Each structure stands twice: as structure tokens, then as C-alpha cells.
Amino acid sequence: MSVKVLAVGKRHESWVVDGITRYEQRLRKPFDTSWQLLPHSAREGEAARSEESDRILAKLDRDVFVVLLDERGQNVDSPALAKKLQGAFDASRQVAVVIGGAYGVDDRVRERADFVWSLSKLVFPHQLVRLILAEQLYRAQEIAGGRPYHHV
């Protein structure tokens, strides 16, 4: 088991690579993370959202625990996120985190998600979201392991 991140968009920019690598080197099973970048649609609006959602859904196995990053999702603290991820691992489920494209995802992806998570009510650039996600996965690992990285 591990975490698979499906992100619509370009490859990581160099400053993002450095940050993600910093956290990925610390991640251990089941929190170790792989990234799969899916291309943007050449379309716009609803047509782009639908095409990108098709690509995302094609990459999700039926039994995977899907976490969708969406600004309209549930805002949770880091211990609650750690508990949710650890619960999926304890149930022997692979975890996939989905980061949609500029137009978001359609209702099919939202309905497929086991958990719709909002990092914040603020909207962040996709590159920054990737870095925040890598840090939060590391933080969740440390919380789940009872280690002192997260201070309350």
C-alpha cells in the first residue's frame, strides 16, 4: 500500500521538485507517495472538466480510497487527516489523492471520492498545492506513528 497522487497539469516546477523531494525522502510505507501527472485538456470550461475527469476516473481502481482535493470540501486538521488515511490503510485500501485541473472535476469524480478535502477556503496555485500535499502526507505519517513532528 502507498499513496498515489493523480494531478492534472504540467510537471513539477524546480522549486516544487525540491520541496516535494524533501518530504518524499522521509515518507515510508504506507505513506510513501508516487505521482502521476495527467495532461490538461485542450478544451475549456465544462468540456475540459469532463475530459480531465474521464482521465482521472480511468486511473482509479475500484477498491482504492479516493481523496479529492477541492476548495468546497471538508476542512480538517492534520490529526483528523492522519486518522482518515490510517483508517484506509488499516482497511487494506490503497489511497489515491486527486488534484483536478484548472476547471476542477465533474460530479462523477466527486461522487467517486471517499473523502473530499479542502486545504483551505483560499485557492492556491496547483504547484503550491502539490508541495502542501507532500508536507501534509509527511505530517500525517508522523502523527500516525506517534512521532513529535506535529505540535499541538
Chimera marker file (.cmm) of the C-alpha trace (Angstrom):
<marker_set name="trace">
<marker id="1" x="0.000" y="0.000" z="0.000" r="1" g="1" b="0" radius="0.5"/>
<marker id="2" x="1.010" y="3.556" z="-0.638" r="1" g="1" b="0" radius="0.5"/>
<marker id="3" x="-0.389" y="6.898" z="-1.714" r="1" g="1" b="0" radius="0.5"/>
<marker id="4" x="-0.800" y="7.642" z="-5.411" r="1" g="1" b="0" radius="0.5"/>
<marker id="5" x="-1.331" y="11.267" z="-6.389" r="1" g="1" b="0" radius="0.5"/>
<marker id="6" x="-3.152" y="11.929" z="-9.657" r="1" g="1" b="0" radius="0.5"/>
<marker id="7" x="-2.694" y="15.551" z="-10.672" r="1" g="1" b="0" radius="0.5"/>
<marker id="8" x="-3.871" y="17.273" z="-13.817" r="1" g="1" b="0" radius="0.5"/>
<marker id="9" x="-1.204" y="19.624" z="-15.103" r="1" g="1" b="0" radius="0.5"/>
<marker id="10" x="2.382" y="20.211" z="-16.048" r="1" g="1" b="0" radius="0.5"/>
<marker id="11" x="5.372" y="18.563" z="-14.445" r="1" g="1" b="0" radius="0.5"/>
<marker id="12" x="6.546" y="19.962" z="-11.150" r="1" g="1" b="0" radius="0.5"/>
<marker id="13" x="8.475" y="23.224" z="-11.378" r="1" g="1" b="0" radius="0.5"/>
<marker id="14" x="12.022" y="23.048" z="-9.988" r="1" g="1" b="0" radius="0.5"/>
<marker id="15" x="11.207" y="24.826" z="-6.721" r="1" g="1" b="0" radius="0.5"/>
<marker id="16" x="8.332" y="22.379" z="-6.194" r="1" g="1" b="0" radius="0.5"/>
<marker id="17" x="10.537" y="19.375" z="-7.004" r="1" g="1" b="0" radius="0.5"/>
<marker id="18" x="12.972" y="20.406" z="-4.270" r="1" g="1" b="0" radius="0.5"/>
<marker id="19" x="10.232" y="20.712" z="-1.672" r="1" g="1" b="0" radius="0.5"/>
<marker id="20" x="8.378" y="17.541" z="-2.631" r="1" g="1" b="0" radius="0.5"/>
<marker id="21" x="11.635" y="15.576" z="-2.713" r="1" g="1" b="0" radius="0.5"/>
<marker id="22" x="12.437" y="16.785" z="0.813" r="1" g="1" b="0" radius="0.5"/>
<marker id="23" x="9.248" y="15.199" z="2.141" r="1" g="1" b="0" radius="0.5"/>
<marker id="24" x="9.161" y="12.158" z="-0.142" r="1" g="1" b="0" radius="0.5"/>
<marker id="25" x="12.572" y="11.054" z="1.123" r="1" g="1" b="0" radius="0.5"/>
<marker id="26" x="11.064" y="10.880" z="4.616" r="1" g="1" b="0" radius="0.5"/>
<marker id="27" x="7.879" y="9.025" z="3.663" r="1" g="1" b="0" radius="0.5"/>
<marker id="28" x="7.673" y="5.319" z="4.457" r="1" g="1" b="0" radius="0.5"/>
<marker id="29" x="5.056" y="2.679" z="3.680" r="1" g="1" b="0" radius="0.5"/>
<marker id="30" x="2.150" y="3.038" z="3.654" r="1" g="1" b="0" radius="0.5"/>
<marker id="31" x="2.597" y="6.820" z="3.301" r="1" g="1" b="0" radius="0.5"/>
<marker id="32" x="5.197" y="6.642" z="0.524" r="1" g="1" b="0" radius="0.5"/>
<marker id="33" x="3.939" y="8.581" z="-2.450" r="1" g="1" b="0" radius="0.5"/>
<marker id="34" x="4.030" y="8.301" z="-6.222" r="1" g="1" b="0" radius="0.5"/>
<marker id="35" x="2.884" y="10.983" z="-8.638" r="1" g="1" b="0" radius="0.5"/>
<marker id="36" x="1.096" y="10.570" z="-11.929" r="1" g="1" b="0" radius="0.5"/>
<marker id="37" x="0.614" y="13.773" z="-13.889" r="1" g="1" b="0" radius="0.5"/>
<marker id="38" x="-2.254" y="13.788" z="-16.363" r="1" g="1" b="0" radius="0.5"/>
<marker id="39" x="-2.277" y="16.240" z="-19.271" r="1" g="1" b="0" radius="0.5"/>
<marker id="40" x="-4.535" y="19.274" z="-19.339" r="1" g="1" b="0" radius="0.5"/>
<marker id="41" x="-7.371" y="19.179" z="-21.807" r="1" g="1" b="0" radius="0.5"/>
<marker id="42" x="-7.028" y="21.440" z="-24.844" r="1" g="1" b="0" radius="0.5"/>
<marker id="43" x="-10.665" y="22.381" z="-24.315" r="1" g="1" b="0" radius="0.5"/>
<marker id="44" x="-12.133" y="24.928" z="-21.935" r="1" g="1" b="0" radius="0.5"/>
<marker id="45" x="-14.809" y="25.001" z="-19.277" r="1" g="1" b="0" radius="0.5"/>
<marker id="46" x="-17.175" y="22.070" z="-18.927" r="1" g="1" b="0" radius="0.5"/>
<marker id="47" x="-15.640" y="20.219" z="-21.888" r="1" g="1" b="0" radius="0.5"/>
<marker id="48" x="-12.190" y="20.359" z="-20.239" r="1" g="1" b="0" radius="0.5"/>
<marker id="49" x="-13.610" y="19.347" z="-16.862" r="1" g="1" b="0" radius="0.5"/>
<marker id="50" x="-15.337" y="16.331" z="-18.419" r="1" g="1" b="0" radius="0.5"/>
<marker id="51" x="-12.319" y="15.201" z="-20.451" r="1" g="1" b="0" radius="0.5"/>
<marker id="52" x="-9.948" y="15.528" z="-17.495" r="1" g="1" b="0" radius="0.5"/>
<marker id="53" x="-12.432" y="13.738" z="-15.233" r="1" g="1" b="0" radius="0.5"/>
<marker id="54" x="-12.521" y="10.854" z="-17.739" r="1" g="1" b="0" radius="0.5"/>
<marker id="55" x="-8.721" y="10.614" z="-17.491" r="1" g="1" b="0" radius="0.5"/>
<marker id="56" x="-8.817" y="10.656" z="-13.708" r="1" g="1" b="0" radius="0.5"/>
<marker id="57" x="-11.545" y="8.021" z="-13.421" r="1" g="1" b="0" radius="0.5"/>
<marker id="58" x="-9.689" y="5.741" z="-15.841" r="1" g="1" b="0" radius="0.5"/>
<marker id="59" x="-6.730" y="5.713" z="-13.410" r="1" g="1" b="0" radius="0.5"/>
<marker id="60" x="-8.731" y="4.815" z="-10.291" r="1" g="1" b="0" radius="0.5"/>
<marker id="61" x="-9.116" y="1.172" z="-9.349" r="1" g="1" b="0" radius="0.5"/>
<marker id="62" x="-12.491" y="0.227" z="-7.928" r="1" g="1" b="0" radius="0.5"/>
<marker id="63" x="-11.278" y="-0.536" z="-4.402" r="1" g="1" b="0" radius="0.5"/>
<marker id="64" x="-8.954" y="2.445" z="-3.943" r="1" g="1" b="0" radius="0.5"/>
<marker id="65" x="-9.754" y="5.021" z="-1.227" r="1" g="1" b="0" radius="0.5"/>
<marker id="66" x="-10.078" y="8.307" z="-3.133" r="1" g="1" b="0" radius="0.5"/>
<marker id="67" x="-9.291" y="11.676" z="-1.579" r="1" g="1" b="0" radius="0.5"/>
<marker id="68" x="-10.341" y="14.574" z="-3.787" r="1" g="1" b="0" radius="0.5"/>
<marker id="69" x="-8.769" y="17.964" z="-3.143" r="1" g="1" b="0" radius="0.5"/>
<marker id="70" x="-11.486" y="20.555" z="-3.659" r="1" g="1" b="0" radius="0.5"/>
<marker id="71" x="-11.925" y="24.020" z="-2.158" r="1" g="1" b="0" radius="0.5"/>
<marker id="72" x="-15.565" y="23.131" z="-1.387" r="1" g="1" b="0" radius="0.5"/>
<marker id="73" x="-14.585" y="20.007" z="0.528" r="1" g="1" b="0" radius="0.5"/>
<marker id="74" x="-14.291" y="19.367" z="4.228" r="1" g="1" b="0" radius="0.5"/>
<marker id="75" x="-11.663" y="21.336" z="6.094" r="1" g="1" b="0" radius="0.5"/>
<marker id="76" x="-9.984" y="19.069" z="8.650" r="1" g="1" b="0" radius="0.5"/>
<marker id="77" x="-6.994" y="19.437" z="10.923" r="1" g="1" b="0" radius="0.5"/>
<marker id="78" x="-3.861" y="17.357" z="10.460" r="1" g="1" b="0" radius="0.5"/>
<marker id="79" x="-4.671" y="14.755" z="13.155" r="1" g="1" b="0" radius="0.5"/>
<marker id="80" x="-8.084" y="14.117" z="11.551" r="1" g="1" b="0" radius="0.5"/>
<marker id="81" x="-6.429" y="13.697" z="8.144" r="1" g="1" b="0" radius="0.5"/>
<marker id="82" x="-3.891" y="11.281" z="9.632" r="1" g="1" b="0" radius="0.5"/>
<marker id="83" x="-6.717" y="9.262" z="11.199" r="1" g="1" b="0" radius="0.5"/>
<marker id="84" x="-8.650" y="9.147" z="7.915" r="1" g="1" b="0" radius="0.5"/>
<marker id="85" x="-5.615" y="7.963" z="5.927" r="1" g="1" b="0" radius="0.5"/>
<marker id="86" x="-4.578" y="5.450" z="8.571" r="1" g="1" b="0" radius="0.5"/>
<marker id="87" x="-8.140" y="4.114" z="8.580" r="1" g="1" b="0" radius="0.5"/>
<marker id="88" x="-7.901" y="3.449" z="4.851" r="1" g="1" b="0" radius="0.5"/>
<marker id="89" x="-4.558" y="1.696" z="5.295" r="1" g="1" b="0" radius="0.5"/>
<marker id="90" x="-5.912" y="-0.350" z="8.214" r="1" g="1" b="0" radius="0.5"/>
<marker id="91" x="-8.720" y="-1.479" z="5.908" r="1" g="1" b="0" radius="0.5"/>
<marker id="92" x="-6.037" y="-2.585" z="3.398" r="1" g="1" b="0" radius="0.5"/>
<marker id="93" x="-7.050" y="0.058" z="0.891" r="1" g="1" b="0" radius="0.5"/>
<marker id="94" x="-4.710" y="1.856" z="-1.460" r="1" g="1" b="0" radius="0.5"/>
<marker id="95" x="-5.080" y="5.650" z="-1.269" r="1" g="1" b="0" radius="0.5"/>
<marker id="96" x="-5.316" y="7.944" z="-4.297" r="1" g="1" b="0" radius="0.5"/>
<marker id="97" x="-5.289" y="11.718" z="-3.913" r="1" g="1" b="0" radius="0.5"/>
<marker id="98" x="-6.787" y="13.614" z="-6.850" r="1" g="1" b="0" radius="0.5"/>
<marker id="99" x="-5.876" y="17.171" z="-7.821" r="1" g="1" b="0" radius="0.5"/>
<marker id="100" x="-8.102" y="18.309" z="-10.680" r="1" g="1" b="0" radius="0.5"/>
<marker id="101" x="-7.261" y="20.778" z="-13.401" r="1" g="1" b="0" radius="0.5"/>
<marker id="102" x="-7.974" y="24.495" z="-13.655" r="1" g="1" b="0" radius="0.5"/>
<marker id="103" x="-11.699" y="23.849" z="-14.177" r="1" g="1" b="0" radius="0.5"/>
<marker id="104" x="-11.909" y="21.273" z="-11.408" r="1" g="1" b="0" radius="0.5"/>
<marker id="105" x="-13.573" y="17.895" z="-11.770" r="1" g="1" b="0" radius="0.5"/>
<marker id="106" x="-17.111" y="16.896" z="-12.619" r="1" g="1" b="0" radius="0.5"/>
<marker id="107" x="-19.675" y="15.282" z="-10.334" r="1" g="1" b="0" radius="0.5"/>
<marker id="108" x="-18.594" y="11.773" z="-11.336" r="1" g="1" b="0" radius="0.5"/>
<marker id="109" x="-15.207" y="12.258" z="-9.665" r="1" g="1" b="0" radius="0.5"/>
<marker id="110" x="-16.771" y="13.961" z="-6.662" r="1" g="1" b="0" radius="0.5"/>
<marker id="111" x="-19.199" y="11.040" z="-6.259" r="1" g="1" b="0" radius="0.5"/>
<marker id="112" x="-16.340" y="8.525" z="-6.620" r="1" g="1" b="0" radius="0.5"/>
<marker id="113" x="-14.383" y="10.234" z="-3.827" r="1" g="1" b="0" radius="0.5"/>
<marker id="114" x="-14.468" y="8.679" z="-0.378" r="1" g="1" b="0" radius="0.5"/>
<marker id="115" x="-13.351" y="11.984" z="1.103" r="1" g="1" b="0" radius="0.5"/>
<marker id="116" x="-13.480" y="15.485" z="-0.385" r="1" g="1" b="0" radius="0.5"/>
<marker id="117" x="-10.818" y="17.554" z="1.347" r="1" g="1" b="0" radius="0.5"/>
<marker id="118" x="-10.286" y="21.296" z="1.328" r="1" g="1" b="0" radius="0.5"/>
<marker id="119" x="-6.841" y="22.550" z="2.228" r="1" g="1" b="0" radius="0.5"/>
<marker id="120" x="-8.328" y="25.988" z="2.867" r="1" g="1" b="0" radius="0.5"/>
<marker id="121" x="-11.091" y="28.324" z="1.796" r="1" g="1" b="0" radius="0.5"/>
<marker id="122" x="-8.317" y="30.083" z="-0.113" r="1" g="1" b="0" radius="0.5"/>
<marker id="123" x="-7.450" y="28.940" z="-3.630" r="1" g="1" b="0" radius="0.5"/>
<marker id="124" x="-3.802" y="28.037" z="-4.254" r="1" g="1" b="0" radius="0.5"/>
<marker id="125" x="-1.844" y="27.501" z="-7.481" r="1" g="1" b="0" radius="0.5"/>
<marker id="126" x="-1.593" y="23.812" z="-8.411" r="1" g="1" b="0" radius="0.5"/>
<marker id="127" x="2.175" y="23.754" z="-7.942" r="1" g="1" b="0" radius="0.5"/>
<marker id="128" x="1.842" y="25.034" z="-4.385" r="1" g="1" b="0" radius="0.5"/>
<marker id="129" x="-0.962" y="22.549" z="-3.640" r="1" g="1" b="0" radius="0.5"/>
<marker id="130" x="1.379" y="19.711" z="-4.584" r="1" g="1" b="0" radius="0.5"/>
<marker id="131" x="4.009" y="20.922" z="-2.139" r="1" g="1" b="0" radius="0.5"/>
<marker id="132" x="1.457" y="21.426" z="0.656" r="1" g="1" b="0" radius="0.5"/>
<marker id="133" x="0.091" y="17.939" z="-0.021" r="1" g="1" b="0" radius="0.5"/>
<marker id="134" x="3.564" y="16.373" z="0.251" r="1" g="1" b="0" radius="0.5"/>
<marker id="135" x="4.131" y="18.086" z="3.598" r="1" g="1" b="0" radius="0.5"/>
<marker id="136" x="0.694" y="17.082" z="4.911" r="1" g="1" b="0" radius="0.5"/>
<marker id="137" x="1.287" y="13.442" z="3.948" r="1" g="1" b="0" radius="0.5"/>
<marker id="138" x="4.553" y="13.524" z="5.853" r="1" g="1" b="0" radius="0.5"/>
<marker id="139" x="2.817" y="15.183" z="8.814" r="1" g="1" b="0" radius="0.5"/>
<marker id="140" x="0.061" y="12.524" z="8.714" r="1" g="1" b="0" radius="0.5"/>
<marker id="141" x="2.700" y="9.795" z="8.734" r="1" g="1" b="0" radius="0.5"/>
<marker id="142" x="4.388" y="11.294" z="11.761" r="1" g="1" b="0" radius="0.5"/>
<marker id="143" x="1.096" y="11.781" z="13.630" r="1" g="1" b="0" radius="0.5"/>
<marker id="144" x="0.002" y="8.209" z="12.845" r="1" g="1" b="0" radius="0.5"/>
<marker id="145" x="3.359" y="6.949" z="14.113" r="1" g="1" b="0" radius="0.5"/>
<marker id="146" x="3.156" y="8.961" z="17.324" r="1" g="1" b="0" radius="0.5"/>
<marker id="147" x="6.271" y="10.952" z="16.480" r="1" g="1" b="0" radius="0.5"/>
<marker id="148" x="6.733" y="14.592" z="17.592" r="1" g="1" b="0" radius="0.5"/>
<marker id="149" x="6.805" y="16.409" z="14.222" r="1" g="1" b="0" radius="0.5"/>
<marker id="150" x="3.284" y="17.780" z="14.771" r="1" g="1" b="0" radius="0.5"/>
<marker id="151" x="2.985" y="20.056" z="17.805" r="1" g="1" b="0" radius="0.5"/>
<marker id="152" x="-0.423" y="20.801" z="19.256" r="1" g="1" b="0" radius="0.5"/>
<link id1="1" id2="2" r="1" g="1" b="0" radius="0.2"/>
<link id1="2" id2="3" r="1" g="1" b="0" radius="0.2"/>
<link id1="3" id2="4" r="1" g="1" b="0" radius="0.2"/>
<link id1="4" id2="5" r="1" g="1" b="0" radius="0.2"/>
<link id1="5" id2="6" r="1" g="1" b="0" radius="0.2"/>
<link id1="6" id2="7" r="1" g="1" b="0" radius="0.2"/>
<link id1="7" id2="8" r="1" g="1" b="0" radius="0.2"/>
<link id1="8" id2="9" r="1" g="1" b="0" radius="0.2"/>
<link id1="9" id2="10" r="1" g="1" b="0" radius="0.2"/>
<link id1="10" id2="11" r="1" g="1" b="0" radius="0.2"/>
<link id1="11" id2="12" r="1" g="1" b="0" radius="0.2"/>
<link id1="12" id2="13" r="1" g="1" b="0" radius="0.2"/>
<link id1="13" id2="14" r="1" g="1" b="0" radius="0.2"/>
<link id1="14" id2="15" r="1" g="1" b="0" radius="0.2"/>
<link id1="15" id2="16" r="1" g="1" b="0" radius="0.2"/>
<link id1="16" id2="17" r="1" g="1" b="0" radius="0.2"/>
<link id1="17" id2="18" r="1" g="1" b="0" radius="0.2"/>
<link id1="18" id2="19" r="1" g="1" b="0" radius="0.2"/>
<link id1="19" id2="20" r="1" g="1" b="0" radius="0.2"/>
<link id1="20" id2="21" r="1" g="1" b="0" radius="0.2"/>
<link id1="21" id2="22" r="1" g="1" b="0" radius="0.2"/>
<link id1="22" id2="23" r="1" g="1" b="0" radius="0.2"/>
<link id1="23" id2="24" r="1" g="1" b="0" radius="0.2"/>
<link id1="24" id2="25" r="1" g="1" b="0" radius="0.2"/>
<link id1="25" id2="26" r="1" g="1" b="0" radius="0.2"/>
<link id1="26" id2="27" r="1" g="1" b="0" radius="0.2"/>
<link id1="27" id2="28" r="1" g="1" b="0" radius="0.2"/>
<link id1="28" id2="29" r="1" g="1" b="0" radius="0.2"/>
<link id1="29" id2="30" r="1" g="1" b="0" radius="0.2"/>
<link id1="30" id2="31" r="1" g="1" b="0" radius="0.2"/>
<link id1="31" id2="32" r="1" g="1" b="0" radius="0.2"/>
<link id1="32" id2="33" r="1" g="1" b="0" radius="0.2"/>
<link id1="33" id2="34" r="1" g="1" b="0" radius="0.2"/>
<link id1="34" id2="35" r="1" g="1" b="0" radius="0.2"/>
<link id1="35" id2="36" r="1" g="1" b="0" radius="0.2"/>
<link id1="36" id2="37" r="1" g="1" b="0" radius="0.2"/>
<link id1="37" id2="38" r="1" g="1" b="0" radius="0.2"/>
<link id1="38" id2="39" r="1" g="1" b="0" radius="0.2"/>
<link id1="39" id2="40" r="1" g="1" b="0" radius="0.2"/>
<link id1="40" id2="41" r="1" g="1" b="0" radius="0.2"/>
<link id1="41" id2="42" r="1" g="1" b="0" radius="0.2"/>
<link id1="42" id2="43" r="1" g="1" b="0" radius="0.2"/>
<link id1="43" id2="44" r="1" g="1" b="0" radius="0.2"/>
<link id1="44" id2="45" r="1" g="1" b="0" radius="0.2"/>
<link id1="45" id2="46" r="1" g="1" b="0" radius="0.2"/>
<link id1="46" id2="47" r="1" g="1" b="0" radius="0.2"/>
<link id1="47" id2="48" r="1" g="1" b="0" radius="0.2"/>
<link id1="48" id2="49" r="1" g="1" b="0" radius="0.2"/>
<link id1="49" id2="50" r="1" g="1" b="0" radius="0.2"/>
<link id1="50" id2="51" r="1" g="1" b="0" radius="0.2"/>
<link id1="51" id2="52" r="1" g="1" b="0" radius="0.2"/>
<link id1="52" id2="53" r="1" g="1" b="0" radius="0.2"/>
<link id1="53" id2="54" r="1" g="1" b="0" radius="0.2"/>
<link id1="54" id2="55" r="1" g="1" b="0" radius="0.2"/>
<link id1="55" id2="56" r="1" g="1" b="0" radius="0.2"/>
<link id1="56" id2="57" r="1" g="1" b="0" radius="0.2"/>
<link id1="57" id2="58" r="1" g="1" b="0" radius="0.2"/>
<link id1="58" id2="59" r="1" g="1" b="0" radius="0.2"/>
<link id1="59" id2="60" r="1" g="1" b="0" radius="0.2"/>
<link id1="60" id2="61" r="1" g="1" b="0" radius="0.2"/>
<link id1="61" id2="62" r="1" g="1" b="0" radius="0.2"/>
<link id1="62" id2="63" r="1" g="1" b="0" radius="0.2"/>
<link id1="63" id2="64" r="1" g="1" b="0" radius="0.2"/>
<link id1="64" id2="65" r="1" g="1" b="0" radius="0.2"/>
<link id1="65" id2="66" r="1" g="1" b="0" radius="0.2"/>
<link id1="66" id2="67" r="1" g="1" b="0" radius="0.2"/>
<link id1="67" id2="68" r="1" g="1" b="0" radius="0.2"/>
<link id1="68" id2="69" r="1" g="1" b="0" radius="0.2"/>
<link id1="69" id2="70" r="1" g="1" b="0" radius="0.2"/>
<link id1="70" id2="71" r="1" g="1" b="0" radius="0.2"/>
<link id1="71" id2="72" r="1" g="1" b="0" radius="0.2"/>
<link id1="72" id2="73" r="1" g="1" b="0" radius="0.2"/>
<link id1="73" id2="74" r="1" g="1" b="0" radius="0.2"/>
<link id1="74" id2="75" r="1" g="1" b="0" radius="0.2"/>
<link id1="75" id2="76" r="1" g="1" b="0" radius="0.2"/>
<link id1="76" id2="77" r="1" g="1" b="0" radius="0.2"/>
<link id1="77" id2="78" r="1" g="1" b="0" radius="0.2"/>
<link id1="78" id2="79" r="1" g="1" b="0" radius="0.2"/>
<link id1="79" id2="80" r="1" g="1" b="0" radius="0.2"/>
<link id1="80" id2="81" r="1" g="1" b="0" radius="0.2"/>
<link id1="81" id2="82" r="1" g="1" b="0" radius="0.2"/>
<link id1="82" id2="83" r="1" g="1" b="0" radius="0.2"/>
<link id1="83" id2="84" r="1" g="1" b="0" radius="0.2"/>
<link id1="84" id2="85" r="1" g="1" b="0" radius="0.2"/>
<link id1="85" id2="86" r="1" g="1" b="0" radius="0.2"/>
<link id1="86" id2="87" r="1" g="1" b="0" radius="0.2"/>
<link id1="87" id2="88" r="1" g="1" b="0" radius="0.2"/>
<link id1="88" id2="89" r="1" g="1" b="0" radius="0.2"/>
<link id1="89" id2="90" r="1" g="1" b="0" radius="0.2"/>
<link id1="90" id2="91" r="1" g="1" b="0" radius="0.2"/>
<link id1="91" id2="92" r="1" g="1" b="0" radius="0.2"/>
<link id1="92" id2="93" r="1" g="1" b="0" radius="0.2"/>
<link id1="93" id2="94" r="1" g="1" b="0" radius="0.2"/>
<link id1="94" id2="95" r="1" g="1" b="0" radius="0.2"/>
<link id1="95" id2="96" r="1" g="1" b="0" radius="0.2"/>
<link id1="96" id2="97" r="1" g="1" b="0" radius="0.2"/>
<link id1="97" id2="98" r="1" g="1" b="0" radius="0.2"/>
<link id1="98" id2="99" r="1" g="1" b="0" radius="0.2"/>
<link id1="99" id2="100" r="1" g="1" b="0" radius="0.2"/>
<link id1="100" id2="101" r="1" g="1" b="0" radius="0.2"/>
<link id1="101" id2="102" r="1" g="1" b="0" radius="0.2"/>
<link id1="102" id2="103" r="1" g="1" b="0" radius="0.2"/>
<link id1="103" id2="104" r="1" g="1" b="0" radius="0.2"/>
<link id1="104" id2="105" r="1" g="1" b="0" radius="0.2"/>
<link id1="105" id2="106" r="1" g="1" b="0" radius="0.2"/>
<link id1="106" id2="107" r="1" g="1" b="0" radius="0.2"/>
<link id1="107" id2="108" r="1" g="1" b="0" radius="0.2"/>
<link id1="108" id2="109" r="1" g="1" b="0" radius="0.2"/>
<link id1="109" id2="110" r="1" g="1" b="0" radius="0.2"/>
<link id1="110" id2="111" r="1" g="1" b="0" radius="0.2"/>
<link id1="111" id2="112" r="1" g="1" b="0" radius="0.2"/>
<link id1="112" id2="113" r="1" g="1" b="0" radius="0.2"/>
<link id1="113" id2="114" r="1" g="1" b="0" radius="0.2"/>
<link id1="114" id2="115" r="1" g="1" b="0" radius="0.2"/>
<link id1="115" id2="116" r="1" g="1" b="0" radius="0.2"/>
<link id1="116" id2="117" r="1" g="1" b="0" radius="0.2"/>
<link id1="117" id2="118" r="1" g="1" b="0" radius="0.2"/>
<link id1="118" id2="119" r="1" g="1" b="0" radius="0.2"/>
<link id1="119" id2="120" r="1" g="1" b="0" radius="0.2"/>
<link id1="120" id2="121" r="1" g="1" b="0" radius="0.2"/>
<link id1="121" id2="122" r="1" g="1" b="0" radius="0.2"/>
<link id1="122" id2="123" r="1" g="1" b="0" radius="0.2"/>
<link id1="123" id2="124" r="1" g="1" b="0" radius="0.2"/>
<link id1="124" id2="125" r="1" g="1" b="0" radius="0.2"/>
<link id1="125" id2="126" r="1" g="1" b="0" radius="0.2"/>
<link id1="126" id2="127" r="1" g="1" b="0" radius="0.2"/>
<link id1="127" id2="128" r="1" g="1" b="0" radius="0.2"/>
<link id1="128" id2="129" r="1" g="1" b="0" radius="0.2"/>
<link id1="129" id2="130" r="1" g="1" b="0" radius="0.2"/>
<link id1="130" id2="131" r="1" g="1" b="0" radius="0.2"/>
<link id1="131" id2="132" r="1" g="1" b="0" radius="0.2"/>
<link id1="132" id2="133" r="1" g="1" b="0" radius="0.2"/>
<link id1="133" id2="134" r="1" g="1" b="0" radius="0.2"/>
<link id1="134" id2="135" r="1" g="1" b="0" radius="0.2"/>
<link id1="135" id2="136" r="1" g="1" b="0" radius="0.2"/>
<link id1="136" id2="137" r="1" g="1" b="0" radius="0.2"/>
<link id1="137" id2="138" r="1" g="1" b="0" radius="0.2"/>
<link id1="138" id2="139" r="1" g="1" b="0" radius="0.2"/>
<link id1="139" id2="140" r="1" g="1" b="0" radius="0.2"/>
<link id1="140" id2="141" r="1" g="1" b="0" radius="0.2"/>
<link id1="141" id2="142" r="1" g="1" b="0" radius="0.2"/>
<link id1="142" id2="143" r="1" g="1" b="0" radius="0.2"/>
<link id1="143" id2="144" r="1" g="1" b="0" radius="0.2"/>
<link id1="144" id2="145" r="1" g="1" b="0" radius="0.2"/>
<link id1="145" id2="146" r="1" g="1" b="0" radius="0.2"/>
<link id1="146" id2="147" r="1" g="1" b="0" radius="0.2"/>
<link id1="147" id2="148" r="1" g="1" b="0" radius="0.2"/>
<link id1="148" id2="149" r="1" g="1" b="0" radius="0.2"/>
<link id1="149" id2="150" r="1" g="1" b="0" radius="0.2"/>
<link id1="150" id2="151" r="1" g="1" b="0" radius="0.2"/>
<link id1="151" id2="152" r="1" g="1" b="0" radius="0.2"/>
</marker_set>
